[in-house]
């Protein structure tokens, strides 16, 4: 995009946010212009913070996953049966694997040499004989392996939701303040018309 085109686009946006004043402009009109500019700046500041927020959220997800797995050990479980092809993989503590998943019966041998058979969270459609990494501990359901891509996808989804909520809040504020200013503007015009109307209509 050329500098001329960018300049023209910027001028159009500026005219939209702050139209040229006229003799009929009132204080409420100037307040409305200032409000629109302020809300646009607030929205832009929120968008500029998105990368930092996403990084911090990803770090928290990684730390949370590490805390959940602190007292578990990773094992390679061999599926003994095919997994169904629908439904999210949900562990006992509510951890949901990213993407469509299910559960299937599998067997694994822990560090104590004991072989265990239990249901483990897997991707939908996994076949018997496949090896999956799960995290286990005595007397609790196995947890899926927290893959980095899954955590990143969760961070992106959460950040996107936060951005949409932020923009919605800004839009709602603009609508609410706009309605208040419009009512104030109408009352001001009515009050002025009560003073000038009789002189214009000759009914004074």
C-alpha positions in Angstrom: 0.0 0.0 0.0 1.5 3.3 -1.1 2.0 6.2 1.3 -0.6 8.3 -0.5 -3.2 5.6 -0.1 -2.4 5.1 3.6 -2.6 8.9 4.1 -6.0 9.0 2.4 -7.3 6.1 4.5 -6.1 7.8 7.7 -7.8 11.0 6.7 -11.1 9.2 6.1 -10.9 7.5 9.5 -10.1 10.8 11.1 -13.1 12.5 9.5 -15.2 9.6 10.7 -14.0 9.9 14.3 -13.8 13.7 14.4 -15.9 15.4 11.7 -15.1 19.1 10.9 -16.8 21.5 13.3 -19.7 23.6 12.1 -21.4 26.6 13.7 -24.1 24.2 14.9 -21.6 22.1 16.9 -22.3 22.0 20.6 -20.3 20.9 23.6 -22.0 17.5 23.5 -20.7 17.1 19.9 -17.2 17.8 21.0 -17.5 15.5 23.9 -18.8 12.8 21.5 -15.7 13.2 19.3 -13.4 13.0 22.3 -15.2 9.9 23.5 -14.9 8.1 20.1 -11.2 8.9 19.9 -10.6 7.8 23.5 -12.5 4.5 22.9 -10.5 3.8 19.7 -7.3 4.4 21.7 -8.5 2.1 24.5 -9.3 -0.6 22.0 -5.9 -0.3 20.3 -4.1 -0.5 23.6 -6.0 -3.7 24.4 -5.0 -5.2 21.0 -1.4 -4.2 21.5 -1.4 -6.1 24.8 -2.6 -9.3 23.1 0.9 -10.9 22.4 2.1 -10.3 26.0 -1.2 -11.7 27.4 -0.9 -14.7 25.2 2.6 -15.5 26.3 1.8 -15.1 30.0 -1.3 -17.3 29.6 0.7 -20.0 27.9 3.3 -19.9 30.7 0.5 -20.3 33.2 -0.9 -23.2 31.3 2.5 -24.9 31.2 3.0 -24.3 34.9 -0.5 -25.6 35.7 0.1 -28.8 33.6 3.4 -29.3 35.4 1.7 -29.0 38.8 -1.0 -31.5 37.9 1.6 -34.0 36.8 4.0 -33.4 39.7 3.2 -36.6 41.6 2.6 -38.7 38.5 5.0 -40.7 36.4 4.9 -40.9 32.6 4.4 -44.4 31.1 3.9 -45.8 27.6 0.5 -47.6 27.5 -0.4 -50.1 24.8 -4.0 -50.0 23.7 -5.8 -53.3 24.1 -8.9 -52.2 22.2 -9.9 -49.7 19.5 -11.1 -46.3 20.8 -14.6 -44.9 19.7 -14.6 -42.1 17.2 -16.4 -39.3 19.1 -16.4 -37.4 22.4 -13.7 -35.3 24.1 -11.1 -37.1 26.2 -11.8 -36.0 29.7 -9.7 -37.2 32.7 -11.0 -37.5 36.2 -9.7 -34.1 37.3 -11.4 -32.4 34.4 -8.3 -32.0 32.1 -9.6 -32.1 28.5 -7.3 -33.1 25.7 -7.3 -30.7 22.7 -9.2 -32.0 19.7 -11.7 -34.8 19.4 -10.8 -37.7 21.7 -12.1 -40.7 23.6 -10.8 -43.4 25.9 -9.7 -46.9 25.5 -8.5 -49.9 27.6 -4.7 -50.0 27.8 -2.0 -51.8 29.7 1.3 -50.4 31.0 4.1 -51.3 33.4 5.1 -48.7 36.0 8.5 -48.0 37.5 7.6 -50.5 40.3 7.4 -53.3 37.7 3.6 -53.7 38.2 1.5 -54.0 35.1 -1.8 -52.2 35.2 -4.8 -52.3 32.9 -7.2 -49.3 32.9 -8.9 -46.9 30.5 -6.7 -44.0 29.3 -7.6 -40.9 27.4 -6.7 -41.1 23.7 -7.5 -39.5 20.4 -10.8 -40.6 18.8 -10.2 -43.5 16.4 -7.0 -44.8 18.0 -6.4 -48.5 17.2 -5.5 -51.4 19.4 -1.8 -51.9 19.5 -0.9 -48.2 19.4 1.3 -46.8 22.2 0.3 -43.6 24.0 2.0 -41.6 26.6 0.0 -41.1 29.8 0.7 -39.9 33.3 -0.3 -42.2 36.1 -0.4 -42.4 39.9 -2.0 -44.9 42.3 -5.8 -44.8 42.7 -6.3 -41.9 40.2 -7.3 -42.0 36.6 -4.5 -41.5 34.0 -4.0 -38.1 32.5 -3.1 -37.4 28.8 0.3 -36.2 27.9 0.1 -32.4 27.8 1.6 -31.7 24.4 3.0 -28.2 23.7 0.7 -27.7 20.7 -2.3 -28.4 22.9 -1.3 -25.8 25.4 -0.5 -23.3 22.7 -4.0 -23.9 21.2 -5.6 -23.4 24.5 -3.7 -20.1 25.0 -4.7 -18.8 21.6 -8.4 -19.8 22.1 -8.5 -18.1 25.5 -6.7 -15.0 24.2 -9.1 -14.7 21.3 -12.1 -15.0 23.6 -10.6 -12.2 25.8 -10.0 -10.0 22.8 -13.6 -10.4 21.6 -14.9 -9.7 25.1 -12.7 -6.6 25.3 -13.9 -5.2 22.0 -17.5 -6.0 22.9 -17.0 -4.1 26.2 -15.6 -1.1 24.3 -18.5 -1.2 21.8 -21.0 -1.4 24.6 -19.4 1.6 26.3 -19.5 3.6 23.0 -23.2 2.7 22.5 -24.1 3.6 26.1 -22.3 6.9 26.2 -23.5 7.7 22.7 -27.1 7.3 23.8 -26.5 9.6 26.9 -24.9 12.3 24.7 -27.7 12.0 22.2 -30.3 12.6 24.9 -28.4 15.5 26.3 -28.0 16.9 22.7 -31.8 16.7 22.1 -32.6 18.4 25.5 -30.2 21.2 24.6 -31.8 21.7 21.2 -35.3 21.7 22.8 -34.2 24.3 25.4 -32.7 26.5 22.7 -35.8 26.2 20.6 -38.0 27.4 23.4 -36.0 30.6 23.4 -35.6 31.1 19.7 -38.6 29.4 18.3 -41.1 32.1 19.2 -39.0 34.7 17.4 -38.7 32.5 14.3 -42.4 31.7 14.1 -43.7 35.1 15.3 -45.6 33.5 18.1 -43.6 35.2 20.9 
